[in-house]
Amino acid sequence: METEIGKVHNQIQEASQSEEDTPLKKKLNEFGERLTMMIGLICILVWLINVKYFLTWEYVNGWPANFKFSFEKCTYYFEIAVALAVAAIPEGLPAVITTCLALGTRKMAQKNALVRKLPSVETLGCTTVICSDKTGTLTTNQMAVSKLVAIGPNVDALRAFKVEGTTYNPNDGQIENWPAGRLDANLQMIAKIAAVCNDAGVSQSE
């Protein structure tokens, strides 16, 4: 598509297809790979244990000779190994996971939270705070923090720090009344969370 609308359509399709795997999906993929390797090794071991039933020989002068091979028995024990592999695969696991996610979606819907994609329920399970932008209005699509609140010297006291700047520019704005010296434990925790517990990034474009 050479039109501008076509380019936008292609970008939307690429964005929808390039979704990152959720932590649950990554764990399931890792579990599936390990389970496949274990099942394969066990099936090969079972088949090798039964080699003596379809491959026989006699010892002549201390050396094996006169080998006799039974294709029918070989096929039989191979089928047993395949049946063991099929029986070990947890076919009901995807259905159980989908059911659990659907129940989570239903529970959230009862609290007026609509979920479009089931995998998002899994990541929302450990969410404590959701920051959302306005909808239906014109915005700059740049969400910024306006205030930081920390525990004071006493547990019952709170300290508030106003944050200036409304863009994604790292040099835009500053934190008012932020201590210039050594930070106490609470402020160090806020700084650590802001630095470590995020995957945000700023990409410069023309």
C-alpha positions as CSV (number, residue, x, y, z in Angstrom):
1,M,0.0,0.0,0.0
2,E,1.6,3.3,-1.2
3,T,-1.0,5.6,0.3
4,E,-0.5,7.2,3.7
5,I,-3.6,5.4,5.1
6,G,-2.1,2.2,3.8
7,K,1.1,2.9,5.7
8,V,-0.8,3.6,8.9
9,H,-2.7,0.3,8.4
10,N,0.5,-1.6,8.0
11,Q,2.0,-0.1,11.1
12,I,-1.1,-1.0,13.1
13,Q,-0.9,-4.6,11.9
14,E,2.8,-4.8,12.7
15,A,2.1,-3.4,16.2
16,S,-0.7,-5.9,16.8
17,Q,1.4,-8.9,15.7
18,S,4.6,-7.9,17.6
19,E,3.2,-8.4,21.1
20,E,5.6,-9.6,23.8
21,D,4.9,-12.9,25.6
22,T,3.4,-12.6,29.1
23,P,5.4,-14.1,32.0
24,L,2.9,-17.0,32.1
25,K,3.3,-17.8,28.5
26,K,7.1,-17.7,28.8
27,K,6.9,-20.1,31.8
28,L,4.5,-22.4,29.9
29,N,6.9,-22.5,26.9
30,E,9.8,-23.3,29.1
31,F,7.8,-26.0,30.9
32,G,6.7,-27.5,27.5
33,E,10.3,-27.7,26.2
34,R,11.5,-29.4,29.4
35,L,8.6,-31.8,29.5
36,T,9.1,-32.7,25.8
37,M,12.8,-33.5,26.5
38,M,12.0,-35.6,29.5
39,I,9.2,-37.5,27.7
40,G,11.5,-38.2,24.8
41,L,14.3,-39.5,26.9
42,I,11.9,-41.7,28.9
43,C,10.4,-43.1,25.7
44,I,13.8,-43.9,24.2
45,L,14.8,-45.5,27.5
46,V,11.7,-47.7,27.6
47,W,12.3,-48.8,24.0
48,L,15.9,-49.6,24.6
49,I,15.1,-51.6,27.7
50,N,12.9,-53.9,25.6
51,V,15.5,-54.4,22.9
52,K,16.2,-57.9,24.2
53,Y,12.7,-58.9,23.2
54,F,13.0,-58.1,19.5
55,L,16.7,-58.5,19.0
56,T,18.3,-61.7,20.2
57,W,21.7,-63.3,19.6
58,E,23.9,-66.2,20.7
59,Y,27.4,-66.2,22.0
60,V,30.0,-68.1,20.0
61,N,33.5,-68.3,21.5
62,G,32.5,-65.4,23.9
63,W,31.3,-63.1,21.1
64,P,27.7,-62.3,20.1
65,A,26.6,-64.0,16.8
66,N,23.6,-65.3,15.0
67,F,21.5,-62.1,15.5
68,K,17.8,-62.5,15.1
69,F,15.6,-59.4,14.6
70,S,11.8,-59.4,14.9
71,F,10.3,-56.4,13.1
72,E,6.8,-57.1,14.6
73,K,8.0,-57.0,18.2
74,C,10.1,-53.9,17.4
75,T,7.1,-52.1,16.1
76,Y,5.0,-53.3,19.1
77,Y,7.5,-51.9,21.7
78,F,7.8,-48.7,19.6
79,E,4.1,-48.2,19.8
80,I,4.2,-48.7,23.6
81,A,6.8,-45.9,23.8
82,V,4.7,-43.6,21.6
83,A,1.6,-44.4,23.7
84,L,3.6,-43.6,26.8
85,A,4.6,-40.2,25.3
86,V,1.0,-39.4,24.4
87,A,-0.2,-40.3,27.8
88,A,2.4,-38.1,29.5
89,I,1.4,-35.0,27.6
90,P,-1.0,-32.8,29.8
91,E,-3.7,-32.2,27.1
92,G,-5.9,-30.5,29.7
93,L,-3.4,-27.9,30.8
94,P,-4.4,-25.3,28.2
95,A,-8.0,-25.7,29.0
96,V,-7.4,-25.3,32.8
97,I,-5.3,-22.1,32.2
98,T,-7.9,-20.6,29.9
99,T,-10.7,-21.4,32.4
100,C,-8.7,-19.8,35.2
101,L,-8.1,-16.6,33.2
102,A,-11.7,-16.5,32.1
103,L,-12.8,-16.7,35.8
104,G,-10.5,-13.8,36.5
105,T,-12.0,-11.8,33.6
106,R,-15.5,-12.5,34.9
107,K,-14.5,-11.4,38.4
108,M,-13.1,-8.2,37.1
109,A,-16.1,-7.6,34.9
110,Q,-18.3,-7.7,38.1
111,K,-16.2,-4.7,39.3
112,N,-16.8,-2.8,36.0
113,A,-13.3,-3.7,34.7
114,L,-13.5,-4.8,31.1
115,V,-10.6,-7.1,29.8
116,R,-10.2,-7.5,26.1
117,K,-7.4,-10.1,26.2
118,L,-7.2,-13.0,28.6
119,P,-3.4,-12.9,29.0
120,S,-3.7,-9.4,30.5
121,V,-5.5,-10.9,33.5
122,E,-2.4,-12.8,34.5
123,T,-0.2,-9.7,34.6
124,L,-2.9,-7.7,36.4
125,G,-2.8,-10.3,39.2
126,C,0.2,-8.5,40.8
127,T,-0.9,-5.0,40.0
128,T,-1.6,-2.6,42.9
129,V,-1.8,0.8,41.2
130,I,-3.0,1.5,37.7
131,C,-2.2,4.9,36.1
132,S,-4.6,5.7,33.2
133,D,-4.9,8.7,30.9
134,K,-8.1,10.5,29.9
135,T,-10.1,9.1,27.1
136,G,-12.3,10.9,24.6
137,T,-10.3,14.1,24.9
138,L,-7.2,15.6,23.1
139,T,-4.0,14.7,24.9
140,T,-0.3,14.8,24.2
141,N,0.0,11.1,24.9
142,Q,2.7,11.8,27.5
143,M,1.9,10.8,31.0
144,A,4.0,12.5,33.7
145,V,4.3,12.3,37.5
146,S,3.0,15.4,39.3
147,K,3.7,14.5,42.9
148,L,5.7,12.1,45.0
149,V,4.5,11.1,48.5
150,A,6.9,9.4,51.0
151,I,6.7,8.5,54.7
152,G,8.3,11.1,56.9
153,P,10.6,10.6,60.0
154,N,7.5,9.3,61.8
155,V,5.2,6.6,60.4
156,D,2.1,8.9,60.7
157,A,3.8,11.8,58.9
158,L,3.8,12.1,55.1
159,R,6.0,14.2,52.9
160,A,4.9,15.5,49.5
161,F,7.3,16.6,46.7
162,K,5.9,18.4,43.7
163,V,7.3,17.3,40.3
164,E,7.7,19.8,37.5
165,G,7.7,19.0,33.8
166,T,5.0,17.4,31.6
167,T,7.0,15.8,28.8
168,Y,9.2,12.8,28.3
169,N,12.3,14.9,28.1
170,P,14.7,13.8,30.9
171,N,15.8,17.5,31.3
172,D,12.3,18.9,31.6
173,G,11.5,19.9,35.1
174,Q,12.7,18.9,38.6
175,I,11.5,17.7,42.0
176,E,10.9,20.6,44.4
177,N,12.2,20.4,48.0
178,W,14.1,17.2,47.2
179,P,16.9,16.8,49.8
180,A,20.4,17.6,48.3
181,G,22.3,15.5,50.8
182,R,22.1,11.9,51.8
183,L,18.7,10.4,51.3
184,D,16.9,8.6,54.1
185,A,15.7,5.0,53.7
186,N,12.2,5.9,52.4
187,L,13.5,8.3,49.7
188,Q,16.2,5.8,48.7
189,M,13.4,3.2,48.2
190,I,11.5,5.6,46.0
191,A,14.6,6.4,43.9
192,K,15.4,2.6,43.6
193,I,11.8,1.8,42.5
194,A,11.9,4.6,39.9
195,A,15.2,3.4,38.6
196,V,14.7,-0.4,38.6
197,C,11.0,-1.2,38.5
198,N,10.2,0.0,35.0
199,D,10.9,-0.8,31.4
200,A,10.2,2.6,30.0
201,G,12.4,4.1,27.3
202,V,12.6,7.3,25.2
203,S,13.2,6.9,21.5
204,Q,14.0,9.9,19.4
205,S,12.3,10.2,16.0
206,E,12.2,12.8,13.3
